[in-house]
Amino acid sequence: MGMAAKSSNSFVYIFNGFILRARLPFNHSTLTHSSSTSKVNVVETPYQFLQSVRDVCKARAFRNLDHALHVFDTMLHMRPLPSIMDFNQLLGAIARMKHYPEVITLVREMESLGIVPSVPTLNVLINCFCHLNRVDFGFSVLARILKLGHQPDCITLSTLVKGLCLQGNLAGAVRLVVEMEKKGYKPDVITYGTMINSLCKIGETGEAIRLLRNMEEENFELNVVLYNTIIDSLCKDRSVNEALNMKSEMMSKGIQPNLVTYNSLMQGLCNFGRWKEATSLFKEMEQRKIMPDVRTFNILVDTLCKEGMLTEANEVFDVMIQKGIEPTTVTYNSLMDGYCLQNKMNDAVKAFNMMVEKGSPNLVSYNTLINGYCKNKRIDEAMCLFHEMSNKGMIHDVVTYNTLIGGFCRVERPHAAVELFRKMRARGQHPNPQTYAILLDGLCKNKHFDEAMTLFQEIEDNKLHPDIVIYSIFIDGLFNAGKLTTARELFYSLPTKGLQPNVPAYTIMIKGLCQEGLIDEASKLFEKMDENGCSPNDRTYNTIIQGLLQHNETSKAMELVKIMFDKGFSANATVASMLVDLLSANPGDKALQELLQ
């Protein structure tokens, strides 16, 4: 039994877990429709009408679902009925809009009116079931194809293979391919391409490469799409060097890289800060007469901004304009972020205002500028943007609130941070672990220890599963509040809470013990780090060395200084100053002189 609810032009009901729609009786007065992309009008001849439908389907130009449903209704009431091919095109277009339950309903409606589905119709139906995670229903449609005396084609079988892969049922997909071969259905490039694409989507890039090798052995003609799929997946797996090797391999086989290849590789390189190699690829594209698109430029602008190379980023931006490529919100957001990272707020505001003129700032744009203001301690201007967002009907997300809570703490206004935290929850925005960490850290650093204790207790009482970051912040706060015993007990109880101290947690504990004069305990804890699989970093070494020097443990401090230097770490400003002072007090100490050379 289904539940029904009215809408303006249809009844919606639930059947077998799918939301389906049954249209109301056809209303002749709704036939006329026009838009910037298409025009459907009853005064057109049937041929003109169907041609316009084909054009809209091909161009993927339906404005929304209602637009497509109106066209479907019109076709149903044409006499003679359009061919099944026309219906298939429309169903495919709606499926591409991801309205899978609706397509299922439309096919049933066609059948109820005596329109016999063809294999392509049923292929679209299988595709919809697969996207709804019901591959079992897809196989039922396959059985129906066979029962009707039709032969499934490669698209039928490729779609089912894709559905199985998307479910993670790789073994099932392989079995289906084997069964296909037994029954005389030789998998084609489309089938293998579907499997490779699906394997890459679920992170099984190695399996995808093995399948590519099988295709080579079976003398399939490989193409740029197959290589692009694997190259993109390797880049997402952070295996950029392997991806570059794949590019070399395809070129050695006479398969030329295209825009998609270069964009994937450039993004992969930029994710590792290898912007010089990315720039070289950009130049290679130009030499090969491959026109970069907006994504290409956005990748470069974003990376150069993150690297602090604003001059170069602006040069790329100018080239983008010269080539007639309109910058997007993503482009402007990257520039704004770059300016904010270098505290160039006036330039960031100019970029923001350029977006406003184009009417394109989004949530990320506002969050980026708010973050810039907060880092520059301009909290009032940040709050002005916060209110502007509300006035424009934008919903603040957890990033907006986290940034402003941190901003209030940075300007020593913890009460305002707590008040915003309360408003955040009252407005239905759930704090995440980072929210609690930011507020707890702000309360501790502003010496509001009682409120910090209350917040920490709330986190534990509400079973919010605090992570090691939150415990580390609170332990640091306890030391600063002079609560040595509580800090020590909390640190040593971490394993009982299912948490293992990490390097920052050990460093905080060592610092606290040194501050309390417990240098022996701090040294023992430092020595245990390696035993516990937690190698000290440069901050840990500087912390323990500073503690040892402050307590006149010069010999032990010098041993650690040598180890620290051997590991490639450097002394921070405080430790360097202490070592210089030590050398001034002991000018004849040759060992110290050699160490500091």
C-alpha positions as CSV (number, residue, x, y, z in Angstrom):
1,M,0.0,0.0,0.0
2,G,1.5,3.3,-1.0
3,M,1.1,6.8,0.6
4,A,0.0,9.5,-1.7
5,A,0.4,13.3,-1.6
6,K,-0.8,16.0,-4.0
7,S,1.5,18.3,-6.0
8,S,0.6,20.9,-8.7
9,N,0.6,18.5,-11.6
10,S,1.0,15.0,-10.3
11,F,0.2,12.5,-7.5
12,V,3.3,11.3,-5.7
13,Y,3.3,7.9,-3.9
14,I,5.8,5.4,-2.5
15,F,6.0,2.0,-4.1
16,N,8.6,-0.7,-3.1
17,G,10.7,2.0,-1.4
18,F,10.8,4.3,-4.5
19,I,9.1,7.6,-4.8
20,L,7.0,7.5,-7.9
21,R,4.8,10.0,-9.7
22,A,1.5,9.5,-11.5
23,R,0.5,12.4,-13.7
24,L,-2.9,14.0,-13.6
25,P,-5.1,13.8,-16.7
26,F,-3.6,15.7,-19.6
27,N,-4.6,19.4,-19.8
28,H,-4.5,20.8,-23.4
29,S,-3.9,24.3,-22.1
30,T,-0.5,23.4,-20.7
31,L,0.9,22.5,-24.1
32,T,2.5,25.8,-25.0
33,H,6.0,26.2,-23.5
34,S,9.0,28.3,-24.4
35,S,12.4,28.9,-22.9
36,S,15.7,30.3,-24.0
37,T,16.9,26.8,-25.0
38,S,13.9,25.3,-26.6
39,K,10.4,26.0,-27.9
40,V,7.6,23.5,-27.7
41,N,4.2,24.7,-29.1
42,V,1.0,22.9,-30.2
43,V,1.0,24.9,-33.5
44,E,4.2,23.2,-34.6
45,T,3.9,20.3,-36.9
46,P,4.6,16.9,-35.3
47,Y,7.9,16.6,-37.1
48,Q,9.0,20.1,-35.9
49,F,7.9,19.3,-32.3
50,L,9.8,16.0,-32.2
51,Q,12.9,17.5,-33.8
52,S,12.9,20.2,-31.1
53,V,12.6,17.5,-28.4
54,R,15.5,15.6,-30.0
55,D,17.6,18.8,-29.9
56,V,16.8,19.5,-26.3
57,C,17.6,16.0,-25.3
58,K,20.9,16.1,-27.2
59,A,21.9,19.4,-25.7
60,R,20.8,18.3,-22.2
61,A,18.8,21.6,-22.1
62,F,15.8,20.7,-20.0
63,R,15.5,23.4,-17.3
64,N,14.1,21.0,-14.7
65,L,12.0,17.9,-14.3
66,D,8.7,19.5,-14.8
67,H,9.9,20.8,-18.2
68,A,10.8,17.2,-19.2
69,L,7.5,15.8,-17.8
70,H,5.5,18.3,-19.8
71,V,7.2,17.2,-23.0
72,F,6.5,13.5,-22.1
73,D,2.8,14.3,-21.6
74,T,2.7,16.1,-24.9
75,M,4.2,13.1,-26.7
76,L,1.8,10.7,-25.1
77,H,-1.1,12.6,-26.5
78,M,0.2,12.9,-30.1
79,R,-1.5,10.9,-32.8
80,P,0.1,9.0,-34.2
81,L,2.4,8.3,-31.3
82,P,6.1,9.2,-31.7
83,S,8.4,6.3,-32.3
84,I,9.9,4.4,-29.4
85,M,13.3,5.9,-30.3
86,D,11.9,9.4,-29.4
87,F,10.6,8.1,-26.1
88,N,14.0,6.5,-25.4
89,Q,15.8,9.8,-26.0
90,L,13.6,11.6,-23.6
91,L,13.9,8.8,-20.9
92,G,17.6,8.9,-21.3
93,A,17.7,12.7,-20.8
94,I,15.6,12.4,-17.6
95,A,17.9,9.6,-16.4
96,R,20.9,11.9,-17.0
97,M,19.2,14.5,-14.8
98,K,19.3,11.7,-12.1
99,H,15.5,11.4,-11.7
100,Y,15.7,7.6,-11.7
101,P,12.5,6.8,-9.9
102,E,10.6,9.1,-12.3
103,V,12.0,7.2,-15.3
104,I,10.7,3.9,-13.8
105,T,7.3,5.4,-13.5
106,L,7.3,6.8,-17.0
107,V,8.2,3.4,-18.5
108,R,5.3,1.8,-16.6
109,E,3.0,4.5,-17.8
110,M,4.1,3.9,-21.4
111,E,3.4,0.2,-21.1
112,S,0.0,0.8,-19.5
113,L,-0.9,2.7,-22.7
114,G,0.3,-0.2,-24.9
115,I,3.6,1.3,-25.9
116,V,6.0,-1.6,-26.2
117,P,9.5,-0.9,-24.8
118,S,12.5,-1.8,-27.0
119,V,15.9,-3.1,-25.7
120,P,17.2,0.5,-25.4
121,T,14.2,1.4,-23.3
122,L,14.8,-1.5,-21.0
123,N,18.5,-0.6,-20.9
124,V,17.6,2.9,-19.5
125,L,15.4,1.1,-17.0
126,I,18.3,-1.2,-15.9
127,N,20.6,1.9,-15.6
128,C,18.0,3.5,-13.3
129,F,17.7,0.5,-11.1
130,C,21.5,0.2,-10.9
131,H,21.8,3.8,-9.8
132,L,19.2,3.2,-7.1
133,N,21.4,0.4,-5.8
134,R,18.9,-2.3,-7.0
135,V,21.0,-4.3,-9.4
136,D,18.7,-7.3,-8.6
137,F,15.8,-5.4,-10.3
138,G,18.2,-4.7,-13.2
139,F,18.7,-8.5,-13.6
140,S,14.9,-8.9,-13.5
141,V,14.7,-6.5,-16.5
142,L,17.4,-8.6,-18.3
143,A,15.2,-11.7,-17.8
144,R,12.3,-9.9,-19.2
145,I,14.4,-8.9,-22.3
146,L,15.1,-12.6,-22.9
147,K,11.5,-13.6,-22.2
148,L,10.3,-11.1,-24.9
149,G,12.6,-12.9,-27.4
150,H,15.0,-10.0,-27.6
151,Q,18.8,-10.3,-27.4
152,P,20.5,-8.1,-24.8
153,D,23.2,-5.9,-26.3
154,C,26.6,-4.8,-25.0
155,I,25.0,-1.7,-23.4
156,T,22.6,-4.0,-21.4
157,L,25.5,-6.1,-20.1
158,S,27.8,-3.1,-19.6
159,T,25.2,-1.4,-17.5
160,L,24.8,-4.4,-15.2
161,V,28.5,-4.7,-14.9
162,K,28.7,-1.1,-13.9
163,G,25.9,-1.6,-11.3
164,L,27.7,-4.6,-9.8
165,C,31.0,-2.6,-9.6
166,L,29.3,0.4,-8.0
167,Q,28.0,-2.0,-5.3
168,G,31.5,-3.2,-4.7
169,N,30.6,-6.6,-6.1
170,L,33.7,-7.0,-8.3
171,A,33.6,-10.8,-8.2
172,G,30.0,-10.6,-9.5
173,A,31.0,-8.3,-12.3
174,V,33.8,-10.6,-13.3
175,R,31.4,-13.6,-13.2
176,L,29.0,-11.8,-15.4
177,V,31.7,-11.0,-18.0
178,V,32.7,-14.7,-18.0
179,E,29.0,-15.8,-18.4
180,M,28.7,-13.2,-21.3
181,E,31.6,-14.9,-23.0
182,K,30.2,-18.4,-22.5
183,K,26.9,-17.3,-24.1
184,G,28.7,-15.8,-27.1
185,Y,28.6,-12.1,-25.9
186,K,32.1,-11.0,-26.4
187,P,32.7,-8.0,-24.0
188,D,33.6,-5.0,-26.0
189,V,35.6,-1.8,-25.2
190,I,32.5,-0.3,-23.7
191,T,32.1,-3.2,-21.2
192,Y,35.8,-3.1,-20.2
193,G,35.7,0.7,-20.1
194,T,32.7,0.5,-17.8
195,M,34.5,-1.9,-15.5
196,I,37.7,0.2,-15.5
197,N,35.7,3.3,-14.7
198,S,33.7,1.6,-11.9
199,L,36.9,0.1,-10.4
200,C,38.5,3.5,-10.3
201,K,35.5,5.1,-8.7
202,I,35.7,2.7,-5.8
203,G,39.4,3.1,-5.4
204,E,40.5,-0.2,-7.0
205,T,43.0,1.5,-9.4
206,G,45.3,-1.5,-9.4
207,E,42.6,-3.8,-10.5
208,A,41.7,-1.3,-13.3
209,I,45.3,-1.3,-14.5
210,R,45.3,-5.2,-14.5
211,L,42.1,-5.1,-16.6
212,L,43.7,-2.6,-19.0
213,R,46.6,-5.1,-19.4
214,N,44.1,-7.9,-20.1
215,M,42.6,-5.7,-22.9
216,E,46.1,-5.3,-24.4
217,E,46.7,-9.1,-24.4
218,E,43.3,-9.6,-26.1
219,N,44.3,-7.1,-28.8
220,F,41.6,-4.5,-27.9
221,E,42.2,-1.1,-29.3
222,L,42.9,1.1,-26.3
223,N,41.9,4.8,-26.3
224,V,42.4,8.0,-24.5
225,V,39.3,7.7,-22.4
226,L,40.6,4.4,-20.8
227,Y,43.9,6.0,-20.1
228,N,42.3,9.2,-18.8
229,T,40.2,7.2,-16.3
230,I,43.2,5.5,-14.9
231,I,45.4,8.6,-14.9
232,D,42.8,10.5,-13.0
233,S,42.4,7.7,-10.5
234,L,46.1,7.4,-9.9
235,C,46.3,11.2,-9.3
236,K,43.5,10.9,-6.7
237,D,45.4,8.0,-5.1
238,R,48.4,10.4,-4.9
239,S,50.4,8.2,-7.3
240,V,51.3,11.0,-9.6
241,N,54.5,9.6,-10.8
242,E,52.7,6.5,-12.0
243,A,50.1,8.7,-13.7
244,L,52.9,10.5,-15.5
245,N,54.3,7.1,-16.6
246,M,50.8,6.2,-17.9
247,K,50.8,9.4,-20.0
248,S,54.2,8.4,-21.5
249,E,52.9,4.9,-22.2
250,M,49.9,6.1,-24.0
251,M,51.9,8.5,-26.1
252,S,54.3,5.7,-27.0
253,K,51.3,3.8,-28.4
254,G,50.3,6.7,-30.6
255,I,47.4,7.7,-28.2
256,Q,47.5,11.5,-27.8
257,P,46.7,13.1,-24.4
258,N,43.8,15.5,-24.5
259,L,42.5,18.3,-22.2
260,V,41.1,15.8,-19.6
261,T,44.6,14.1,-19.4
262,Y,46.4,17.4,-18.8
263,N,43.8,18.7,-16.2
264,S,44.0,15.4,-14.2
265,L,47.8,15.5,-14.2
266,M,48.1,19.2,-13.4
267,Q,45.7,18.8,-10.5
268,G,47.6,15.8,-9.2
269,L,51.0,17.6,-9.4
270,C,49.5,20.7,-7.8
271,N,48.1,18.7,-4.9
272,F,51.8,17.9,-4.1
273,G,53.0,21.4,-4.6
274,R,54.8,20.4,-7.8
275,W,53.6,23.6,-9.5
276,K,56.7,23.9,-11.7
277,E,55.9,20.5,-13.4
278,A,52.3,21.6,-13.7
279,T,53.4,24.8,-15.4
280,S,55.5,22.7,-17.8
281,L,52.5,20.6,-18.7
282,F,50.5,23.8,-19.3
283,K,53.2,25.0,-21.8
284,E,53.2,21.5,-23.4
285,M,49.4,21.8,-23.9
286,E,49.8,25.1,-25.7
287,Q,52.6,23.6,-27.9
288,R,50.2,20.8,-28.8
289,K,47.4,23.3,-29.6
290,I,45.2,22.0,-26.8
291,M,43.1,24.9,-25.6
292,P,43.0,25.1,-21.8
293,D,39.6,25.5,-20.2
294,V,38.4,27.2,-17.0
295,R,39.3,24.2,-14.9
296,T,42.9,24.3,-16.2
297,F,43.3,27.9,-15.2
298,N,41.6,27.4,-11.8
299,I,44.0,24.6,-11.0
300,L,47.0,26.9,-11.7
301,V,45.6,30.0,-10.0
302,D,44.6,28.0,-6.8
303,T,48.1,26.3,-6.6
304,L,50.1,29.5,-7.1
305,C,48.0,31.3,-4.5
306,K,48.5,28.5,-2.0
307,E,52.3,28.7,-2.7
308,G,52.2,32.5,-2.0
309,M,53.0,33.3,-5.6
310,L,50.3,36.0,-6.1
311,T,52.1,37.8,-8.9
312,E,52.3,34.6,-10.9
313,A,48.7,33.8,-10.0
314,N,47.5,37.2,-11.3
315,E,49.5,36.7,-14.5
316,V,47.7,33.4,-15.1
317,F,44.4,35.2,-14.3
318,D,45.3,37.8,-17.0
319,V,46.1,35.1,-19.6
320,M,42.7,33.5,-18.8
321,I,40.9,36.8,-19.5
322,Q,43.0,37.3,-22.7
323,K,41.9,33.9,-24.0
324,G,38.2,34.9,-23.5
325,I,37.7,32.4,-20.6
326,E,35.4,33.9,-18.0
327,P,36.7,33.5,-14.4
328,T,34.3,31.5,-12.2
329,T,33.5,31.8,-8.5
330,V,36.2,29.2,-7.9
331,T,38.8,31.4,-9.6
332,Y,37.9,34.4,-7.4
333,N,37.8,32.3,-4.3
334,S,41.3,31.1,-4.9
335,L,42.6,34.6,-5.4
336,M,40.8,35.8,-2.3
337,D,42.3,33.0,-0.3
338,G,45.8,33.8,-1.6
339,Y,45.4,37.4,-0.6
340,C,44.1,36.5,2.8
341,L,47.0,34.1,3.4
342,Q,49.4,37.1,2.9
343,N,47.2,39.5,4.9
344,K,46.4,41.6,1.8
345,M,42.9,42.2,2.8
346,N,42.3,45.2,0.5
347,D,43.1,43.1,-2.5
348,A,40.9,40.3,-1.2
349,V,38.0,42.7,-0.8
350,K,38.6,43.9,-4.4
351,A,38.3,40.3,-5.7
352,F,35.2,39.8,-3.6
353,N,33.6,43.0,-4.9
354,M,34.4,41.8,-8.5
355,M,32.3,38.7,-7.7
356,V,29.5,40.8,-6.2
357,E,29.3,42.8,-9.5
358,K,28.9,39.5,-11.3
359,G,26.4,38.2,-8.7
360,S,28.4,35.1,-8.0
361,P,29.8,35.0,-4.4
362,N,28.9,31.8,-2.6
363,L,29.2,30.4,0.9
364,V,32.9,29.6,0.3
365,S,33.5,33.2,-0.8
366,Y,32.0,34.7,2.4
367,N,33.8,32.1,4.6
368,T,37.2,32.9,2.9
369,L,36.9,36.6,3.5
370,I,35.6,36.1,7.0
371,N,38.6,33.9,7.7
372,G,40.9,36.6,6.4
373,Y,39.4,39.3,8.6
374,C,39.5,36.9,11.7
375,K,43.2,36.1,11.1
376,N,43.9,39.9,10.9
377,K,41.9,40.4,14.1
378,R,39.2,42.5,12.3
379,I,36.4,40.7,13.9
380,D,33.8,43.5,13.5
381,E,34.2,43.5,9.8
382,A,34.0,39.7,9.8
383,M,30.7,40.0,11.7
384,C,29.4,42.5,9.2
385,L,29.8,39.9,6.5
386,F,28.1,37.3,8.7
387,H,25.1,39.6,9.0
388,E,25.2,40.4,5.3
389,M,25.0,36.6,4.6
390,S,21.8,36.5,6.7
391,N,20.3,39.4,4.9
392,K,20.9,37.7,1.6
393,G,19.2,34.5,2.8
394,M,22.4,32.5,2.9
395,I,22.6,29.8,5.5
396,H,25.8,29.9,7.6
397,D,27.6,26.5,7.8
398,V,29.8,25.0,10.5
399,V,32.9,26.5,8.8
400,T,31.4,30.1,9.2
401,Y,30.7,29.6,12.9
402,N,34.1,27.9,13.6
403,T,36.0,30.7,11.9
404,L,34.1,33.4,13.9
405,I,34.4,31.6,17.2
406,G,38.1,31.3,16.6
407,G,38.2,35.0,15.6
408,F,36.5,36.1,18.9
409,C,39.0,34.0,20.9
410,R,41.9,35.5,18.9
411,V,40.9,39.1,20.0
412,E,40.4,38.0,23.6
413,R,36.6,38.0,23.5
414,P,35.8,34.5,24.7
415,H,32.4,35.5,26.1
416,A,31.4,36.6,22.6
417,A,32.7,33.2,21.2
418,V,30.6,31.3,23.8
419,E,27.5,33.4,22.9
420,L,28.0,32.7,19.1
421,F,28.5,29.0,20.0
422,R,25.1,29.0,21.8
423,K,23.4,30.8,18.9
424,M,24.9,28.3,16.5
425,R,23.2,25.4,18.3
426,A,19.9,27.4,18.7
427,R,19.8,27.9,14.9
428,G,20.1,24.2,14.3
429,Q,23.7,24.1,13.2
430,H,25.4,21.2,14.9
431,P,29.0,21.9,16.2
432,N,31.6,19.4,14.9
433,P,34.7,18.2,16.8
434,Q,36.7,21.2,15.4
435,T,34.1,23.6,16.9
436,Y,34.7,22.2,20.3
437,A,38.4,22.2,19.8
438,I,38.5,25.8,18.7
439,L,36.3,27.0,21.6
440,L,38.1,24.9,24.2
441,D,41.5,26.2,23.0
442,G,40.2,29.8,23.0
443,L,38.9,29.5,26.6
444,C,42.1,27.9,27.8
445,K,44.4,30.5,26.1
446,N,42.2,33.3,27.5
447,K,42.5,31.8,31.0
448,H,38.8,31.1,31.3
449,F,39.5,27.7,32.9
450,D,36.2,27.2,34.7
451,E,34.3,27.7,31.4
452,A,36.8,25.4,29.7
453,M,36.2,22.8,32.3
454,T,32.4,23.1,31.9
455,L,32.7,22.7,28.1
456,F,35.0,19.7,28.4
457,Q,32.6,18.1,30.9
458,E,29.7,18.7,28.4
459,I,31.7,17.0,25.7
460,E,32.3,13.9,27.9
461,D,28.8,13.8,29.4
462,N,27.1,14.1,26.0
463,K,29.3,11.2,24.6
464,L,30.6,13.4,21.8
465,H,33.7,11.1,21.6
466,P,36.4,13.8,22.0
467,D,39.5,13.0,20.0
468,I,43.1,13.3,20.9
469,V,43.2,16.9,19.7
470,I,40.5,18.0,22.3
471,Y,42.2,16.0,25.1
472,S,45.6,17.6,24.2
473,I,44.1,21.1,24.2
474,F,42.5,20.4,27.6
475,I,45.7,18.9,29.1
476,D,47.6,22.0,28.0
477,G,45.0,24.2,29.6
478,L,45.2,22.2,32.9
479,F,48.9,22.7,33.1
480,N,48.4,26.5,32.4
481,A,45.9,26.5,35.2
482,G,48.4,24.9,37.6
483,K,46.4,21.6,37.8
484,L,49.3,19.2,37.4
485,T,47.7,16.2,39.0
486,T,44.6,16.4,36.9
487,A,46.6,16.9,33.7
488,R,48.9,13.9,34.4
489,E,46.0,11.6,35.3
490,L,44.1,12.6,32.1
491,F,47.2,12.0,29.9
492,Y,47.9,8.5,31.4
493,S,44.2,7.5,31.2
494,L,44.1,8.1,27.4
495,P,44.6,4.5,26.4
496,T,41.7,3.5,28.6
497,K,39.5,5.8,26.5
498,G,40.7,4.1,23.3
499,L,43.1,6.9,22.4
500,Q,46.8,6.7,21.9
501,P,48.8,9.9,22.5
502,N,50.3,11.4,19.3
503,V,53.4,13.6,18.9
504,P,51.6,16.9,19.7
505,A,50.0,15.2,22.9
506,Y,53.4,14.0,24.1
507,T,55.0,17.4,23.3
508,I,52.3,19.2,25.4
509,M,52.8,16.8,28.3
510,I,56.6,17.1,28.1
511,K,56.3,20.9,28.1
512,G,53.9,20.9,31.1
513,L,56.2,18.6,33.1
514,C,59.2,20.8,32.3
515,Q,57.3,23.9,33.4
516,E,56.5,22.2,36.7
517,G,60.2,21.3,37.2
518,L,59.6,17.6,36.7
519,I,62.5,17.3,34.3
520,D,63.2,13.6,35.0
521,E,59.7,12.5,34.3
522,A,59.7,14.7,31.1
523,S,62.9,13.0,30.0
524,K,61.5,9.5,30.6
525,L,58.4,10.3,28.7
526,F,60.5,11.6,25.8
527,E,62.4,8.4,25.7
528,K,59.2,6.3,25.7
529,M,57.9,8.1,22.6
530,D,60.0,6.0,20.2
531,E,59.1,2.8,22.1
532,N,55.5,3.6,21.6
533,G,55.9,4.2,17.8
534,C,55.7,8.0,18.1
535,S,58.9,9.6,16.9
536,P,59.6,13.1,18.3
537,N,59.5,15.9,15.8
538,D,61.4,19.2,15.8
539,R,59.0,20.8,18.3
540,T,59.3,17.9,20.7
541,Y,63.1,18.2,20.6
542,N,63.1,21.9,21.1
543,T,60.7,21.6,24.0
544,I,62.7,19.0,26.0
545,I,66.0,20.7,25.2
546,Q,64.6,24.0,26.4
547,G,63.4,22.3,29.6
548,L,66.8,20.7,30.2
549,L,68.7,23.9,29.7
550,Q,66.4,25.8,32.0
551,H,67.2,23.2,34.7
552,N,70.9,23.2,34.1
553,E,70.9,19.7,32.5
554,T,73.5,21.0,30.0
555,S,75.2,17.7,29.2
556,K,71.9,15.9,28.4
557,A,70.7,18.9,26.5
558,M,73.8,18.9,24.3
559,E,73.4,15.2,23.5
560,L,69.8,15.8,22.3
561,V,70.9,18.9,20.4
562,K,73.4,16.7,18.4
563,I,70.7,14.1,17.8
564,M,68.2,16.8,16.7
565,F,70.7,18.2,14.2
566,D,71.6,14.7,12.9
567,K,67.9,14.2,12.2
568,G,67.8,17.3,10.1
569,F,65.8,19.4,12.7
570,S,66.7,23.0,13.6
571,A,66.7,24.8,16.9
572,N,63.9,27.3,17.3
573,A,64.5,30.9,18.2
574,T,64.3,30.3,22.0
575,V,66.7,27.3,22.0
576,A,69.1,29.0,19.6
577,S,69.2,32.1,21.9
578,M,69.8,29.8,25.0
579,L,72.7,28.0,23.1
580,V,74.3,31.3,22.2
581,D,74.1,32.5,25.8
582,L,75.6,29.2,26.9
583,L,78.5,29.7,24.5
584,S,79.0,33.3,25.7
585,A,79.2,31.9,29.3
586,N,81.6,29.1,28.2
587,P,83.7,30.5,25.3
588,G,86.3,27.8,25.6
589,D,83.8,24.9,25.2
590,K,85.1,23.4,21.9
591,A,82.3,20.8,21.8
592,L,79.7,23.5,22.0
593,Q,81.5,25.6,19.4
594,E,81.6,22.6,16.9
595,L,78.0,21.9,17.5
596,L,76.9,25.5,16.8
597,Q,79.1,25.9,13.7
